[in-house]
Amino acid sequence: MTPPATEWAVCFGPFRLYPQQRVLLEHGRSVRLGSRAFDILVTLIAHAGATVAKADLMARVWPDTVVEEANLRVHVAALRKALHDGAGQRYIDSVAGRGYTFVAPVSDEAPVAPAATLPACPPPPGALFGRAADVATVVRQITAHRLVTLIGVGGVGKTALALTVVRQLASRLPCCAVDLAAASESGGVSGVLAAAFGLPAGGDPLPTLQARLRAQPLLLLLDNCEHVVDAVAALAEKLLQEAPGLTILATSREALRAAGERVVALTPLDCPPPEARGAALLAAPAVALFLYRAGLDGTPPSDADMEAVARICRRVDGIPLALELAAARLDLFHVHELAVLMDDPLHLLKGGRRTAPPRHRSWRACLAWSWATLTPVEETVLRRLAVLRGEFGLAAASRVATDTMIDSADVDDAVAALHAKSLLAARHTEDGLRCRLVAGAREYALALAGCAVDAVAVRCAVARPGLPLPARAPLPRGGKRLITRTA
């Protein structure tokens, strides 16, 4: 039972008494108590430690009625039974010939703030394809842990999956969602969260926010955390410490790296291999999503057209947002034309849903959102890695990206950071770690100013490892790693 929000409570043992609301809670559960017994309890607690005469009790409980003392004994006995009086704790003592005394220690508890309407959880944006196992994994992690972060490349469907999970769990506990896309690092996260809960602006909202979240169990979805990941990590730790009934599900392009965090990586949809034909093509989740968004799921295209669809899916690595943007272009291009034009995805993949956030209305905008999270060194390393097609090893990455200002250790750190921020995919093989930039990241980096300058020299260095890279323009004095951002 939710305790009254605006009344002081009197606490004793495991009980909380709200006299005005006429509510008695034991460990948060309502205690069934008759009205006479309740009035006796309130009167005794009002004079805790002192003996209340039987006549005074009867006058208080039965103000307009003449009753016998036996009636008082019956209701005191019912009160003692409800309080489990004597089972390890004494609450009411009888004083022979005089009356009764409330002997347990009592304390006051300040009223909690009035409950605000929880931030609404929007419905998932359409059907999910190939995500049943991912949904089950996230539900299982949330059941066992209080902080779960769903990570993945931009456009992979983190928000849609998180909202699906929240909807599944809504029958078990209250749920709410807060979009942090508009938050900033400088205190903006707690401000956005407080505003979503309807808390007043001004001052430090954290204490009031903690008090609000302590009021009841809650599953809180913090969506789009990647650009404020440091602030979200610090805030999540504080809230979880102060609100024992709180569970947080976060979505981000990189992990929060907060205490107690469990990370679930959401990978793109499975694409059919080049040799797949017929039913094997239709069975691939990436193909199913493309056909659904194109309105062709009821009448599958010809075998030749299906092979073109499969090429489109592989070209964008099965990333749902890119597939949706590509499917929307079938109003202008035939599927075979679309497959050819996918060599220029930044120009082609645009015109997303009007109701989508700006970063999801084009593939370029989605990549720009990820690019904005990079440090100058990470940005420079990514620019230099962009001249490599397909997979590459750490040795090739070091040859391409190392110079007098960025050493091999910096390159290794940058590669690790790019992987953590979902811009670089990596897999372990017998020949060592193999890396590649995710779909669109290479084209986006090459399209930025200044990247083409090093392209020829870098290709030569990769082909001939012994060839040193030509010197680049010097950085400002004392400016190691101070690389100008030109995006």
N, C-alpha and C positions, 0 to 999 in steps of 0.2 A: 504493500500500500504506500502511495506517495504521501509523505507527511504534509500537514498544512504549511503553507509557504509564508504566511504573514504573522504568525503568532509565536510568542515565546514558549518554549517547552520546558517542563520540569523533568529532570532526568534522575532516575534511581535504578541501580542494578542494570538489567538489560532493557528497562522500560523507559518510554518517553510519554509524558502526559501533556496533552493540549487541552486545558480546561475550557476555553471558549468554544472550540470545535467539538468538545466532548469526545475526544479520541484518545485511546490508550494503545500504544504500540509496544510490542515485545520483539526485539531484533527486527524492527521494521514491519512486523505483521500485526494486524489489528487484533486486539483482545476483546472477546465478547463479554460484556459486562452490563448488568442491569442498571437502570437509571438511579435507583436508590443506592446501590453499591458504589456507583461512580461518584455520587454526591458525598458519600461517606469518605471515599478516598481523597477527594479534593479538600474536604474540611480537615482531615487529619494531616495532609501534607502542608496545608496552610499554617498549621501549628506544629510542624515537625519538631520532635524532641520534647514537646510538652504534652501533658495529659489533658485530653478533652473529655469533659464530663458526659455521661450518658444522656443526661437531660438536654445538654447543649446540642449534642449530635442529633437527637430526635427532633428538637425544635428547628434545626437547620434542614434536615432531610424531609421532615413532614411538617412544614410550617403551619398548615391549616387543618391538621388532622391530629386527633388524640390516638396514640398507638401504645401498645404494651411494649415493655422492654424486650420481650421475646422476639418481636419483629426486628429489632435492632440486631439481636444476636444472630438471627438467620442471615441477614444481609452482610454482616461482618464475616460470617463463615464463608459465604459465597465469594466475598472479596478476597479472603485469604486463599481460597482454592484457586482463584484466577491468577493470583500473584505467586503461586507455588510457595506460600509462606511456610517456612520451617524446613524446606528441602534445601538445606545448605545456606539459606539466607533468611534472616528474620526481618519482617517489615512492620508488623503490628503486634504490640504487646498489650495484654489485658492488665489493668490495674484493679485488683479486687475491690469491689464496693465503690469504685469511683468512675472508671471509664477506660479509654483506649489511648495508646501513644504510638505515633509513627516513629520508628527507631532507626530506619535505614538512612544513610547519608543521601542528601538531595543536592542537586545543582541546577543552575539555569542554563539554557541553550538559546542563543540569539536566533531570531527568525532568519530563514534563508531568503534570498531574493526571490521575487515572484517568477515562476517559470515562464520562460519566453517560448514562442513558437520555434520549433527546431527548423534550421535551414532545410528547405525541401530538397528531396532527391529527385532529379529529373529522370524520366524513363530512359532506358537504354535506346540509343539511336538506331533502331532497326535490328534485324536478325543477326545472330552470330553464326559464323561458319567455322567448323573445325576447332571449336574452343571448349567443348564439354570437359575435356580432361583438365584444361587450364582453370576453368571455373571451379571444378572439384578440388584442385590443388590449393587455390586461394582460400576457399571456404575451410578446408582442413587446417591451413596455417592460422587463419583467424581464430578458429576454435581453440587452438593450442597456444597462441601467442598474442600479445597485446599490441605489437607494432609490426605490421607487414607492409612492405613496399613492393609495388608492382612496377618493374622497370622494363624499358624497351625503346627501340628506335622511334622517333617521331612518326606518328601516323599508323603505328602497329595495332592500335585499338585498345590501349590501356584504359581509357575512360569508359568505353563501352563495356569492357569486361568487368571493371570495378563496379559500375552501376548495376550490372547483372547480378554480381555477388551480393551487393547491398540489398537488392530486391529479394533475393533468396533468403537473406538473414533477417529481413524486416519483421517476420512473424515471431522471431525469437527475442529481439530486443530493439529498443528505439534506435533509429538510424538517421543520419543527416549528412549532407554533402556541402562542402565549401570549395569553390574554385579560386585558387590562388594565382591565377594568371595575371591579375592586375596588381599583385603585391610587389613590394620592393624590399630589399635586404634591410634597410635602415628602419626597423621597427614596424614595417608595413604588414608583416605577416599576422602578428597578434591583432593589429588594427582591423584588417580584413576579416579575421575570424570573429572578433568582437562585434563588428558591424553585422555580420551574418546572423549572430545570435540576438540582435536587437539591443545590444548594450549601448549605453550613452557614450558619445565621443568625448575625447579630452582626457588628459592624464594618462596614467599607466593602466591599460585595460587588463593586464595579466591577472592581478588578484581577483577582480570581479569575474573574469573568465574562468579561473580555477574554481571559484566558489560555484559558479553555474554548472560546471562539468562534474562537480562532486555530488550534485543533487540526485542523480539517477544513473543507472547503467546506460552506456551509449556506444554505438559504433559510429565513428567520425571518419568520413572520407575526405581527405585532403588531396585535391586534384591539381595536377600541373605544378609540381614542386621544384622542377629542375633549375629554374632561374633564381630561386631563393633557397637552395638546398641547405646551406649552412644555418640560416635562420630557422628553417622548419625543423632541422635536426635538434637544435637547442630547445625550441619551444615544445616539441614532442616529448622530449625527456622530462621537462618541467611539468607538463600537463599529466603525464602518466604517473609521475611521483605523487602528485597532489590529488588525483582522481582515480581511486582504485577500481572503479567500475568502468573506466574508459578503455576502449580499444580503438586503435587508429589504423586505417588502411590508407596508404599514400600511393599516388602515382607520380612517376618521375622518369626522366630519361637517364638518370643515374641514381644509385643508392644513396640514402641519407647518411649512412654510416653512423647511426645513433645506437645508443646502448639498447640491447635486447632486440634489435631489429632482425627480422627474417625477410630475405629478399626472394622474390619470385620473378624470374626473367621471362618475359613474354616474347617469344620468337615470331617472326613472320609466318604467314600461312604456307603450308606445304605446296610446292609447285610440282607439276608432272615432269619427269625426266624427259630429255629429248627423244628417247625411243618410245615413249608412251603413245598408245593409239586407242581409239574407241572408248570403251567404258573406263579405261584407266585414266583418261583425260577428265572425264566427268567426275571421277571420284576424288580428284584433287580439290581441297578446300579453296585454293586461290582461284581456280577456274570456276567453281560453283559461285563464289562471291562475284566475280566479274560478270557472269551470265545473269545473276540475280539483279545486279545494279543496272545492267544493260536491258533488262526486261526480256531476256531470251531464255530464262530458265524453264519456261513451259514448252518451248520449241527449240531444242538445241540446234546449232548451225551444222553445216556439212562437215565432213571429216577434214577437208582442206581448211575451212574456216576455223575449226577447232584447233588445228595445229598452229594457226596464227594467234589464236587466243592464248595458247600455251606459251608461245614465244613472248607475248606481252607480259604474261605473269612472271616468267623467269627474268625478264628485263628489269622489272621493278622488285625483284626478290620476294614477291608475294606479300608486299606491304599493303594492307587493306586500303589506306587512304589513297595511295597511288593507283590501285586497281579501280577504286570508285571514280577518281578523276579521269582515268583512261576510259572507263565505260561511258562516262558522260560525253565523250567526244565522238561516239558512234553516230550522233545526230548529224555530223558533218563528214566523217570519213568512214570508208569501208574498213572492216577489221584487218584486211591485208595492208591497206594504206597505213592504218594506225600502227601496225607492227613495224613497218619501215620507219615511220616518223618517231618511234620511241628512241631513236638514237639521239634525239634532242628533247629529253623529257622536261627540262625546265621551261622550255617554250610551249610545249604541248599540254602539260598537265596543269590546267588552271580552270577557273570557272566552277568551283565547288559550290556546295549548298549555300544559299543566302543566309540561312540561319546558323551556319557553322562559324566558329570563331575565326578571326582573320588569318591565323596561322594555318588553318586547315582549308583555306579556299584556293590554295595553289601549292604545288610541290616546292616551288622556290621559297614561298613564305614559311613552309614547314621546316625547310633546311636552314633558313635564316634564323629561326627561333633557336635551333640547336647551335648554330655558329656563334650566336651572341653569348653562349655560356663558356666559350673557350678563352683561355689565357693567351697573351701574345705569343708565347713559345708554342703552345699547342696549335694555334692558328697557323703559324709559319710552318711547322712540321707537316700539318695537314695539307697545306698548299704544295709543299715539295713532294709529298707522297702521292699527290693527285696525278702525277705524270706516269705512275705505274699502272699498267692495266692488269686486271685479274689479281691473283694472289702473289704475295711476296713474303720473304722472311725478314727477320730482324736485321740480318747483315745487310740486305739490300736497303732496308729503311735507313740504316745508319749511314750507308754510303750516299744516299740521296739527300738526307736532311742535315748531316753534320757539316759544320764549317767552323771558323775561328770563334764565333760567338755562341754556337750551340754544339756541345760535345755529345759523344755517343750516349753518355748517361742521361743527358737531357732528352735525347731522342727516345730512349727506352721508356723514360717516365712519361713522355708525351704520348707514345703509342699506348701505354697502359691507360692513360687518362682518356684518350679517344675511344678506347674499348669500353671504359667505364661509363662514358657519356653516350654510348650507343651509336657512335659514328664509324666505328671500325669493328668488323667481325673477325674473330680469331678461332682457330681450331688447332688441336695438337695432332701431329702426324709422326710417323717414324723418322722423318727427316727434320723434325723440330716444329716450332710454331709457324703456322701459315696465317697471314693476315690479308684482309682486303677491305677497302672502304665500302660502306653500305651503299645501296642504290641511291643515286642522285648526289651523294656527297662529293664524289670525284668531279662530276660535271659542275657542281656549284663552286667548288674550289678553283677549277680551271677558268671559270667565267669571271672571277674576281680580278681586279686590276693588278698587274704586276706578276701574275703567275706564269705567263707564257715566256717571260724573259729567260728563265732558267731551263725551259723544257728541253732544248737540244742538248745542252751540257749535261743535264741529268740523265737523259737517255744514254748518252755516251758513257757516263760513269757506271750505270747499271750494266751495260753491255761489256765494259772493260773495267773490272773492279780496281785495277791498278792505276787508272787514270785519275789524277786529283781534280777536284771540282775547281772551276775558276773562282777567283776572289769576288765576293759580292761587295756592294757599297758598304762602307763602314757605318756602324751605328754611332749615335751621339756619344761623346766622351763619357765614360763611366756608365754607359747604357747597355750593358750586357742584359739580354732578354727584353730590352725596351724596344720592341719591334712595333712599328706604327701599324695600327689597324686601319685598313683601307676599305673594309666592307661598307 
